[in-house]
Amino acid sequence: AGKMCTITDIVDQQRVVVDGPASVTGVQRHMMPTKRLSLTDFKSNIVRGAREKALRLALEKDDTMSKWAATSWAKKLKAREVRSNMSDFERFKLMMAKKNRSKVIRKALKAKK
């Protein structure tokens, strides 16, 4: 969930074959139901059932992964991953920083009135 992959072949109306490639995104080639996919606007010109090497070269040529990393969707996924990997103390420091920031904003707004 939340990983970028490429549809390499369409099996039927409800299933497709996806591939990462694993060296780039960590997704192995496997069959997946279309209901579990979220399509993006990125498209690479590859042949049907392309192997991992051809797929990797096509993604590098189109610069797809850097374009994906620049989208707000990818940034949200990355932020969610960073937050989930925080320790208890890091979450505490984040909470205190947010409190201090809101306190400064509140004081500035009060001073303007």
Secondary structure, DSSP 8 states (H G I E B T S, - for coil): -----EEEEE-SSSEEEEE--HHHHS--SEEEEGGG----S------TT--HHHHHHHHHHHTHHHHHHTSHHHHHHHHHHHHHT--HHHHHHHHHHHHHHHHHHHHHHHHH-
